Amino acid sequence: MKLRHLLPILLSSVSLLGCSGKGDGATKELKLIEIAEIGVTISAPADWKLTKSMDRYYGLAGPDGTQVQIIGSILSGGDSLDELAKECRETVLEKEMLPGGAYYVLCKGKQAGRDTKAVKVNVSTGEKSSVRCQWETDADPAMIATVCKTLKKI
């Protein structure tokens, strides 16, 4: 079973609509955070807090409510840029291979009757494992994309 098949189950108890990324948040200086349990690092503004929700599942949030989910999986998912892009509900707005081998897509969609944008970054951490940074929002996704794009294998 692929990671994308498990995500709806994992996310069913979490609201997918993020809060606004106010101001010039995408230009804040970032600090490096190591998440050794799932074998990755990610960078976020210094005032963001990392919390562990459950095994291999983390939240990283700023004081204004902007946040991302970081999910480690023993199953692969988003194994190619095109495969990750297929997870978009409607339109792929951006897709690119990031330095270090991660895949990034920005999707346009709808959630609860609202126009949304979803950021997804997937990095392989082993032969059959990967880590995903993601969030869907009806606000500007710039800071979410900035943080998720820093996801790297240790």
Long-range contacts (C-beta under 8 A, 24 or more apart in sequence): 1-75, 2-75, 2-76, 2-77, 3-71, 3-73, 3-75, 3-76, 3-77, 3-78, 3-130, 3-132, 4-77, 4-78, 4-87, 5-77, 6-73, 6-75, 6-77, 7-71, 7-77, 7-132, 10-57, 10-71, 11-69, 14-69, 16-111, 16-116, 16-135, 16-136, 17-111, 17-112, 17-114, 17-116, 17-136, 17-137, 17-138, 18-65, 18-66, 18-67, 18-135, 18-136, 18-137, 18-138, 18-139, 18-141, 18-144, 19-64, 19-65, 19-66, 19-67, 19-137, 19-139, 20-64, 20-65, 20-66, 20-139, 20-140, 21-62, 21-64, 21-66, 21-137, 21-139, 21-140, 21-141, 21-142, 21-143, 21-144, 22-64, 22-66, 23-64, 25-62, 25-64, 25-66, 25-142, 25-143, 25-146, 26-142, 26-143, 26-145, 26-146, 28-143, 30-146, 30-147, 30-150, 33-60, 34-154, 35-70, 35-72, 36-154, 37-72, 38-70, 38-72, 38-125, 38-131, 39-72, 39-125, 39-126, 39-129, 39-131, 39-153, 39-154, 40-70, 40-72, 40-123, 40-125, 40-131, 40-151, 40-152, 40-153, 40-154, 41-150, 41-151, 41-152, 41-154, 42-70, 42-133, 42-147, 42-148, 42-150, 42-151, 42-152, 43-147, 43-150, 44-147, 44-150, 45-143, 48-147, 60-147, 62-143, 66-139, 66-143, 66-144, 67-135, 67-144, 68-119, 68-133, 68-134, 68-135, 68-144, 68-147, 68-148, 69-132, 69-133, 69-134, 69-135, 70-131, 70-132, 70-133, 70-151, 71-131, 71-132, 71-134, 72-125, 72-129, 72-130, 72-131, 73-129, 73-130, 73-131, 73-132, 74-128, 74-129, 75-128, 75-129, 75-130, 76-124, 76-128, 76-129, 76-130, 77-122, 77-130, 77-132, 78-103, 78-120, 78-122, 78-130, 78-132, 79-122, 79-124, 79-130, 81-105, 84-120, 84-122, 87-120, 88-118, 89-118, 93-117, 98-149, 100-152, 100-153, 101-153, 102-149, 102-151, 102-152, 104-145, 104-148, 104-149, 106-141, 106-145, 109-136, 111-136, 111-138, 114-138, 117-141, 119-144, 119-145, 119-148, 120-148, 121-148, 121-149, 121-151, 123-151, 123-152, 123-153, 124-153, 125-153
